[in-house]
Amino acid sequence: MTTVPHTDTAQPPRPRRPFPLGRLFAYLGLALIILISLFPIWIVLKTALTPTRALFTEAASLWPSEPTLINFRRVLGLVTLEEAQAAGGSGSAVNFLNAMRNSLIFTGLIVVGQTFFSAMAAYAFARLRFPGRDVIFTLFLIAMMIPGIVLFIPNFITIRNLGWLNTIPGMVAPFVLMTPFAVFFLRQFFLSLPRETEEAAVIDGAGPFTIFWRITLPMSQGPLATLAILTAIGMWNEFFWPFLIAKDEASYTLPVALQVFRTQTPQGVPDWTGLMAGTFVAAVPVFLLLVFLGRRVVESLAFSGTK
Amino acid sequence: MTAPVQTESVALPARAPTKRRSPGWLAGYLFILPAIVGFAVFYLYPALRGLQISFTDWNLLSQPRDVGLANYQEVVRDPKFWSALWITVKYVLWNIPLQTVLALILAVAMDRLVKSMFVKGLLIVPYLLSNVIVAMIFLWMLDPLLGIVNQWLDLTPLGKQPFFTSAEQAIPTIALVNVWKHVGFNALLFYAGLQAIPRTVYEAAAIDGSSEWTTFRRITLPLLRPVTVFVLVTSVIGSFQIFDTVAVTTQGGPADATKVLVYYIYQNAFSFFRMGYATAMSMVLFAILIVFTLVQMRLLRANESDLE
């Protein structure tokens, strides 16, 4: 996380008690909430570092007495079956490295495709005139209200009929070309861009594609990055659709792989140390996103609600 | 990406001016082509197809058989549907008020106490995790035997709690898990809304000697209404569609106590292969969501602003 220095600018005058006891309690409350926000993530890491045989004895402690990386190596498929079983694994394995690769491809394709194609459409809705434009745009807006399950059942049938079950095309198809939200989000921004630069380019003889590529996209890096971040978070975490389409282990994404890994031991005690190692591995990319793009991620999320 | 804008002129074909149409219309269609394909195939067609499937009896293998309104009649008569709807409503009633009130308090605290982007970043960490991961984490922490929460509760007079494994506690537990996930994000939305309120309004209130609570109730809350509407409408729509957490933690159990509507729809579609019945129920859910959204917008007077 990029630590941003406190910029404690003077607060505007507000009625304030002479004794700042209330403020102290407020800070304590806030600290408690932050602690509650982060505590479960520490427990994940602590459990992942605990040897399976110590799971019973150290269940209540906050610190692994003999930290080990065996669980991480286990879920990443870096140890032999015998070693994994010796370390307390069930022997059943889900290949998390492969799932990580699938998740990266799934998310990457959708982020790039959806952002670019939605930007193209948003540009047309904001700047070009063509018959039916407003009707089509209104249809997009209505579509934002449809709940996922309404679309997922017929879409599942479409993908099945195309023979795309268990394939990357089948997994990305519903998202890669557009979402109504993405088009709407970018159109609102494109509308606010000044027209002067574009008009100058038109006089120079530039066509719509040149203007879009050379002017609109470079001027919109902020909103494009915002949309890309929102899409990346949403798709990295998407469960339902890959869960329907990827029934074959080779095509699991991380959320699906985790769920399968969990259900592999329906009876008895689940492989908690392995599960928590897998959970942590699956969360690392979003942590990295936050660490490297901290301010941008926070602003993107805030912006998504108040545009 | 700061490529200088190239000014080389692209020669227009000579016939361009002869066409009286606005020059962009063909380009317009080319630009929306990918999006239109995506929209037509994965939004428009499935919405209409779903409506059509909902009037049939279809197990995915045989030919769909038209049954008219029979699926919808069955929905109305199906006690499991009503039970699933009621469980969903219970979930929403646990989830939404807690999440919204906590987020609002947190947002005001952020506004008054911290400016640090770092702290805001910490608060949204749970939101960045997938529902599956979040469910997995709490499944472990609340495990009846080894979970740290129960290990600690065992030391108190309360004793161990069943959480996900009890019919009474499962829905509140799932709701609390999702409050944990979403509260920081919703607080961030409220916080962004608070930033938009002009500081002069507060200064005026301070001069009038208005107390903190009065200022909050008479100024902050009303002026925050556009954000509140957004947060409530989107989180209610989202809550009604709860699925991931249930699929990972309880799978509808114990004794159907967490069989929420989308989980029941999912079971009908992909376990019992009753596509017609499942889509009919999802259409009913769609109708419920539209009614809910309109009622909320009306109650919260979404289109009016108290500024100006």
Interface residues (C-beta under 8 A of the other chain):
Chain A: M1 T2 T3 V4 H6 T7 D8 T9 Q11 P12 P13 R14 P15 R23 A26 Y27 G29 L30 I33 I34 I36 S37 L38 P40 I41 I43 V44 T47 L55 F56 A59 A60 F117 S118 M120 A121 Y123 A124 F125 R127 L128 R129 F130 P131 R133 I136 L139 F140 A143 M145 I146 P147 G148 I149 V150 L151 I153 P154 N155 F156 I157 T158 R160 A173 P174 V176 L177 M178 P180 V183 T197 A201 D204 G205 A206 G207 P208 F209 T210 F212 R214 I215 P218 Q221 I233 W236 N237 E238 F239 F240 F243 L244 L254 P255 V256 L258 Q259 R262 V269 W272 L275 M276 T279 A282 A283 V286 F287 L289 L290 G294 R295 V297 V298 L301 A302 F303 S304 G305 T306
Chain B: M1 T2 A3 V5 Q6 T7 S9 V10 A11 L12 S22 G24 W25 L26 A27 G28 Y29 F31 I32 P34 A35 I36 V37 G38 F39 V41 F42 Y43 L44 Y45 P46 A47 R49 G50 I53 L60 L106 A109 M110 R112 L113 V114 K115 S116 M117 F118 V119 K120 G121 L122 L123 I124 V125 P126 Y127 L128 L129 S130 N131 V132 I133 M136 I137 F138 L139 W140 M141 D143 L145 L146 G147 I148 Q151 W152 W180 G184 F185 L188 L189 Y191 A192 G193 A196 R199 Y202 E203 A206 G209 S210 S211 E212 T215 P226 V227 F230 V231 T234 I237 F240 Q241 F243 D244 A247 V248 V262 I265 Y266 A269 F270 M275 A278 T279 S282 M283 L285 F286 L289 I290 T293
